[in-house]
Amino acid sequence: MSAIDEAAPVSGRWSDRVDNPKANHLTSGSGRGETRDDSPVFHSVGSGQTPRPPRNPADDNPDHRSTQTDRIARDLTDLDLAVLDTLSVVRMASGRQLNCLHWPMTPSGSRQTRRRLQRLTDLRLLTRLHRQVGGIKGGSQGYTYALDTMGQRITQAHHLRTIRQPTPSDFFVDHTLGVTEIFVHLRTTRTASFQLLDYQPEPECWREFTGPAGRPLTLRPDAFAAWVSGEWELSAFFEVDRATEHPGRVTRKAEQCVRYWHTGAEQRTHDVFPSVVWVTPTERRSDELRAVIAGLDPAAQSLFEVITDNGLPHFFTNQPREEGHP
């Protein structure tokens, strides 16, 4: 099962895959931080999270785990599997984001979302990280969700990929939900002229290349997407900025994009270089990022675009600018 519907590219340049053939670990914000194994986690009641039952010693038996996983997997609906597949791609999502992706955004749809997410959590297919928004009244919609033990096993069996629970900081959760929001808008844009061709989460969207003096380098965007809008076929690397990074670090990221652009590797494969789109929370931060871009090589400045979170709903349907990057 794919997290997006299959779509035939206009030019044949982009695949319709979303599944990530590489290991897709959930880690701390650095991408190299600690990972957690799939053993049960005891959540603090005081933090608004659900306490987990004690570990069953039988779970240590691989045959028992396999039988239990198979039994639960057989009872899952297509909708259950779609929710698991979404989380295998985006790693974390709020209840609201999952509602938007898989149920109608109506009072009835919200009730269905709460009931289904509660059931999947009780089965240890999903885990609630903490309340993100809405407090107690937010219910299941107010939690941030990731794959739990059983969800990891089922997803790994379906996709042959390894997924681990995170040990996340608040910053990491906020940043990951920002990337998920891009995926939500790509999936839920409903216009006759829009078609999603490809979505690549990290690390699938990363690009390895050779820098000065033969030094191996890696461009690490947060996500990549290709889509059709009207008569245009567009693509972008996305960087989610939560207004927490020093401008010097942002400058280094932008310069890394320019280095990769200079190699011509992306252009040789896909004819064009994707736009580099920064998504940030405020206009003030947007101005700071534009100031960083203005300090780059003038020939490369047209690679970059800055939008706010509020601009995301219109970004994929607005008349695109031509991707005639130098």
Stockholm file with secondary structure:
# STOCKHOLM 1.0

chainA/1-326         MSAIDEAAPVSGRWSDRVDNPKANHLTSGSGRGETRDDSPVFHSVGSGQTPRPPRNPADDNPDHRSTQTDRIARDLTDLDLAVLDTLSVVRMASGRQLNCLHWPMTPSGSRQTRRRLQRLTDLRLLTRLHRQVGGIKGGSQGYTYALDTMGQRITQAHHLRTIRQPTPSDFFVDHTLGVTEIFVHLRTTRTASFQLLDYQPEPECWREFTGPAGRPLTLRPDAFAAWVSGEWELSAFFEVDRATEHPGRVTRKAEQCVRYWHTGAEQRTHDVFPSVVWVTPTERRSDELRAVIAGLDPAAQSLFEVITDNGLPHFFTNQPREEGHP
#=GR chainA/1-326 SS CCSSCCCCCSSSCSCCCCCCCSCCCCCCTTSSSCCCCSSCCCCCGGGTCCCCCCCCGGGGSHHHHHHHHHHHHHHCCHHHHHHHHHHHHHSCEEHHHHHHHHSCSSHHHHHHHHHHHHHHHHTTSEEEEEECSSTGGGGGGGEEEEECHHHHHHHHHHHCCCCCCCCCCHHHHHHHHHHHHHHHHHHHCCCTTEEEEEEEETTTTCEEEECGGGCEEEECCSEEEEEEETTEEEEEEEEECCSCSCHHHHHHHHHHHHHHHHHTHHHHHHSSCCEEEEEESCHHHHHHHHHHHHTSCGGGGGGEEEEEGGGHHHHTTSCCCCCCCC
#=GC SS_cons         CCSSCCCCCSSSCSCCCCCCCSCCCCCCTTSSSCCCCSSCCCCCGGGTCCCCCCCCGGGGSHHHHHHHHHHHHHHCCHHHHHHHHHHHHHSCEEHHHHHHHHSCSSHHHHHHHHHHHHHHHHTTSEEEEEECSSTGGGGGGGEEEEECHHHHHHHHHHHCCCCCCCCCCHHHHHHHHHHHHHHHHHHHCCCTTEEEEEEEETTTTCEEEECGGGCEEEECCSEEEEEEETTEEEEEEEEECCSCSCHHHHHHHHHHHHHHHHHTHHHHHHSSCCEEEEEESCHHHHHHHHHHHHTSCGGGGGGEEEEEGGGHHHHTTSCCCCCCCC
//
